Amino acid sequence: MLSAHDLACERGDRLLFRNLGFELQSGEALMVRGGNGHGKTSLLRILCGLSTPAAGEVRWRNQPIRQAHEQFGREMAYIGHNNGIKDDLTPIENLRLAAALGGRSLDQAQATHALGQVGLARCLDIPARVLSFGQRRRVALAGLMTAGALLWILDEPLTGLDVHGVAMVEQLIRDHVVAGGLAIMTTHQALALDGVTPKTLSVGD
């Protein structure tokens, strides 16, 4: 469903990677590995359409993502280093705004339920700016749960989370993949996905 073909990425005058390719189907996960500064985040930004490769192409359902832009945008969810939430909005308002921008409806009860699942039941109506980084990360993860996306692209999703938060993310990813979803991720920590064995891709070697 998602494939990369002969991708190359440059940062300034430096070549981060080239001739990179893979295929990922429904029910599969991919772990992207590489040292700091080797291009993991750059690759993920290319895969979700936020950056343009120096060469090569990314395809979704056999179409270049630049041509399948609207459908790809509906079926893909991305969490980067920044959590992508607005400081002046409450967690509920952030989820409902994200849904509206994605052309989806999300009522108060649905948003409340998702935030409860990530351990934020007591933080529903306070501005996101007063939350800790880990709590803000949980808001982003709740948004992932409500996005209805088939493809998840996650850049260091465990950052800022405690042991319970890490276990929650592991379960979310496992359940998503087992249900037929796709997940691409980078992480410096080992993931326990109970029966799901991600493919691996190294960048910058």
One Martini backbone bead per residue (centre of mass of N, CA, C, O) as a GRO file, in nm:
protein
  205
    1MET     BB    1   0.057   0.063  -0.020
    2LEU     BB    2   0.349   0.146   0.063
    3SER     BB    3   0.610   0.314  -0.132
    4ALA     BB    4   0.963   0.323  -0.205
    5HIS     BB    5   1.174   0.493  -0.467
    6ASP     BB    6   1.485   0.590  -0.485
    7LEU     BB    7   1.565   0.755  -0.242
    8ALA     BB    8   1.668   1.098  -0.174
    9CYS     BB    9   1.874   1.300   0.061
   10GLU     BB   10   1.932   1.647   0.139
   11ARG     BB   11   2.162   1.863   0.342
   12GLY     BB   12   2.256   2.073   0.163
   13ASP     BB   13   2.571   1.920   0.082
   14ARG     BB   14   2.441   1.666   0.215
   15LEU     BB   15   2.418   1.319   0.199
   16LEU     BB   16   2.204   1.099   0.361
   17PHE     BB   17   2.053   0.944   0.114
   18ARG     BB   18   2.016   0.656  -0.117
   19ASN     BB   19   1.846   0.413  -0.276
   20LEU     BB   20   1.566   0.405  -0.126
   21GLY     BB   21   1.356   0.114  -0.033
   22PHE     BB   22   1.003   0.004   0.001
   23GLU     BB   23   0.741  -0.216   0.138
   24LEU     BB   24   0.395  -0.174   0.260
   25GLN     BB   25   0.144  -0.349   0.421
   26SER     BB   26  -0.115  -0.467   0.550
   27GLY     BB   27  -0.011  -0.546   0.875
   28GLU     BB   28   0.250  -0.356   0.886
   29ALA     BB   29   0.584  -0.279   1.003
   30LEU     BB   30   0.831  -0.003   1.045
   31MET     BB   31   1.176   0.029   1.127
   32VAL     BB   32   1.375   0.312   1.172
   33ARG     BB   33   1.729   0.330   1.135
   34GLY     BB   34   1.977   0.540   1.302
   35GLY     BB   35   2.165   0.787   1.353
   36ASN     BB   36   2.226   1.085   1.436
   37GLY     BB   37   2.176   1.267   1.138
   38HIS     BB   38   2.093   1.030   0.906
   39GLY     BB   39   1.755   1.071   0.826
   40LYS     BB   40   1.490   0.982   0.969
   41THR     BB   41   1.313   1.237   0.975
   42SER     BB   42   1.340   1.301   0.675
   43LEU     BB   43   1.199   1.048   0.578
   44LEU     BB   44   0.925   1.087   0.720
   45ARG     BB   45   0.862   1.358   0.575
   46ILE     BB   46   0.853   1.231   0.296
   47LEU     BB   47   0.632   1.011   0.348
   48CYS     BB   48   0.412   1.251   0.438
   49GLY     BB   49   0.476   1.519   0.242
   50LEU     BB   50   0.664   1.758   0.378
   51SER     BB   51   0.886   1.651   0.181
   52THR     BB   52   1.129   1.656  -0.079
   53PRO     BB   53   1.300   1.467  -0.271
   54ALA     BB   54   1.590   1.452  -0.458
   55ALA     BB   55   1.486   1.155  -0.512
   56GLY     BB   56   1.221   0.994  -0.614
   57GLU     BB   57   0.935   0.794  -0.467
   58VAL     BB   58   0.605   0.805  -0.330
   59ARG     BB   59   0.353   0.550  -0.267
   60TRP     BB   60  -0.015   0.527  -0.273
   61ARG     BB   61  -0.183   0.297  -0.410
   62ASN     BB   62   0.015   0.334  -0.674
   63GLN     BB   63   0.046   0.645  -0.606
   64PRO     BB   64   0.157   0.936  -0.600
   65ILE     BB   65   0.126   1.151  -0.335
   66ARG     BB   66   0.088   1.412  -0.511
   67GLN     BB   67  -0.175   1.284  -0.649
   68ALA     BB   68  -0.294   1.153  -0.359
   69HIS     BB   69  -0.329   1.379  -0.144
   70GLU     BB   70  -0.616   1.359  -0.019
   71GLN     BB   71  -0.624   1.059   0.051
   72PHE     BB   72  -0.360   1.048   0.211
   73GLY     BB   73  -0.444   1.260   0.426
   74ARG     BB   74  -0.681   1.075   0.540
   75GLU     BB   75  -0.484   0.794   0.578
   76MET     BB   76  -0.282   0.980   0.745
   77ALA     BB   77  -0.064   0.985   1.041
   78TYR     BB   78   0.135   1.235   1.226
   79ILE     BB   79   0.421   1.219   1.455
   80GLY     BB   80   0.641   1.430   1.581
   81HIS     BB   81   0.836   1.605   1.786
   82ASN     BB   82   0.602   1.764   1.763
   83ASN     BB   83   0.260   1.758   1.872
   84GLY     BB   84   0.047   1.955   1.729
   85ILE     BB   85  -0.049   2.164   1.952
   86LYS     BB   86  -0.248   2.404   2.112
   87ASP     BB   87  -0.198   2.598   2.389
   88ASP     BB   88  -0.496   2.751   2.415
   89LEU     BB   89  -0.607   2.467   2.411
   90THR     BB   90  -0.769   2.209   2.487
   91PRO     BB   91  -0.773   1.882   2.443
   92ILE     BB   92  -1.054   1.874   2.319
   93GLU     BB   93  -1.012   2.107   2.117
   94ASN     BB   94  -0.779   1.977   1.966
   95LEU     BB   95  -0.929   1.727   1.860
   96ARG     BB   96  -1.162   1.877   1.713
   97LEU     BB   97  -0.987   2.044   1.525
   98ALA     BB   98  -0.837   1.814   1.382
   99ALA     BB   99  -1.092   1.686   1.268
  100ALA     BB  100  -1.195   1.928   1.105
  101LEU     BB  101  -0.937   1.955   0.925
  102GLY     BB  102  -0.999   1.640   0.826
  103GLY     BB  103  -1.321   1.612   0.780
  104ARG     BB  104  -1.421   1.544   1.077
  105SER     BB  105  -1.616   1.414   1.331
  106LEU     BB  106  -1.604   1.524   1.689
  107ASP     BB  107  -1.723   1.477   1.981
  108GLN     BB  108  -1.712   1.518   2.313
  109ALA     BB  109  -1.731   1.216   2.391
  110GLN     BB  110  -1.503   1.110   2.208
  111ALA     BB  111  -1.278   1.288   2.321
  112THR     BB  112  -1.303   1.198   2.615
  113HIS     BB  113  -1.245   0.899   2.570
  114ALA     BB  114  -0.960   0.924   2.444
  115LEU     BB  115  -0.832   1.074   2.689
  116GLY     BB  116  -0.889   0.851   2.892
  117GLN     BB  117  -0.711   0.627   2.750
  118VAL     BB  118  -0.440   0.828   2.804
  119GLY     BB  119  -0.474   0.964   3.105
  120LEU     BB  120  -0.671   1.263   3.076
  121ALA     BB  121  -0.937   1.298   3.258
  122ARG     BB  122  -0.810   1.560   3.437
  123CYS     BB  123  -0.736   1.744   3.144
  124LEU     BB  124  -0.973   1.855   2.954
  125ASP     BB  125  -1.004   2.194   3.058
  126ILE     BB  126  -0.704   2.269   3.002
  127PRO     BB  127  -0.448   2.418   2.892
  128ALA     BB  128  -0.181   2.291   2.717
  129ARG     BB  129   0.049   2.478   2.843
  130VAL     BB  130   0.025   2.324   3.143
  131LEU     BB  131   0.141   2.082   3.036
  132SER     BB  132   0.327   1.836   3.003
  133PHE     BB  133   0.500   1.673   2.775
  134GLY     BB  134   0.367   1.396   2.822
  135GLN     BB  135   0.075   1.503   2.803
  136ARG     BB  136   0.100   1.616   2.517
  137ARG     BB  137   0.162   1.345   2.391
  138ARG     BB  138  -0.116   1.221   2.466
  139VAL     BB  139  -0.283   1.406   2.290
  140ALA     BB  140  -0.158   1.313   2.024
  141LEU     BB  141  -0.245   1.014   2.062
  142ALA     BB  142  -0.546   1.069   2.067
  143GLY     BB  143  -0.546   1.180   1.777
  144LEU     BB  144  -0.462   0.915   1.649
  145MET     BB  145  -0.715   0.750   1.740
  146THR     BB  146  -0.928   0.968   1.590
  147ALA     BB  147  -0.834   0.972   1.277
  148GLY     BB  148  -0.874   0.701   1.102
  149ALA     BB  149  -0.598   0.585   1.017
  150LEU     BB  150  -0.400   0.355   0.839
  151LEU     BB  151  -0.143   0.543   0.858
  152TRP     BB  152   0.143   0.547   1.066
  153ILE     BB  153   0.370   0.823   1.159
  154LEU     BB  154   0.649   0.785   1.395
  155ASP     BB  155   0.847   1.015   1.586
  156GLU     BB  156   0.933   0.929   1.874
  157PRO     BB  157   0.668   0.833   2.062
  158LEU     BB  158   0.823   0.792   2.362
  159THR     BB  159   0.866   1.073   2.425
  160GLY     BB  160   0.803   1.162   2.764
  161LEU     BB  161   0.741   0.876   2.873
  162ASP     BB  162   0.642   0.652   3.076
  163VAL     BB  163   0.597   0.330   3.136
  164HIS     BB  164   0.290   0.342   3.083
  165GLY     BB  165   0.310   0.496   2.813
  166VAL     BB  166   0.474   0.287   2.659
  167ALA     BB  167   0.268   0.056   2.684
  168MET     BB  168   0.042   0.205   2.535
  169VAL     BB  169   0.185   0.240   2.262
  170GLU     BB  170   0.238  -0.055   2.206
  171GLN     BB  171  -0.064  -0.132   2.199
  172LEU     BB  172  -0.157   0.057   1.976
  173ILE     BB  173   0.025  -0.053   1.753
  174ARG     BB  174  -0.054  -0.344   1.763
  175ASP     BB  175  -0.361  -0.311   1.714
  176HIS     BB  176  -0.336  -0.166   1.444
  177VAL     BB  177  -0.185  -0.391   1.287
  178VAL     BB  178  -0.373  -0.632   1.346
  179ALA     BB  179  -0.620  -0.463   1.202
  180GLY     BB  180  -0.445  -0.358   0.921
  181GLY     BB  181  -0.242  -0.161   0.968
  182LEU     BB  182   0.010   0.096   0.947
  183ALA     BB  183   0.365   0.131   1.059
  184ILE     BB  184   0.594   0.404   1.118
  185MET     BB  185   0.917   0.414   1.296
  186THR     BB  186   1.098   0.578   1.556
  187THR     BB  187   1.346   0.453   1.803
  188HIS     BB  188   1.561   0.416   2.093
  189GLN     BB  189   1.358   0.206   2.183
  190ALA     BB  190   1.227  -0.072   2.270
  191LEU     BB  191   0.968  -0.281   2.131
  192ALA     BB  192   0.664  -0.437   2.256
  193LEU     BB  193   0.435  -0.617   2.018
  194ASP     BB  194   0.321  -0.893   2.044
  195GLY     BB  195   0.365  -1.056   1.736
  196VAL     BB  196   0.503  -0.803   1.613
  197THR     BB  197   0.731  -0.777   1.329
  198PRO     BB  198   0.924  -0.553   1.219
  199LYS     BB  199   1.056  -0.402   0.989
  200THR     BB  200   1.377  -0.291   0.855
  201LEU     BB  201   1.547   0.040   0.825
  202SER     BB  202   1.840   0.184   0.705
  203VAL     BB  203   2.005   0.498   0.759
  204GLY     BB  204   2.323   0.631   0.674
  205ASP     BB  205   2.538   0.385   0.603
   0.00000   0.00000   0.00000
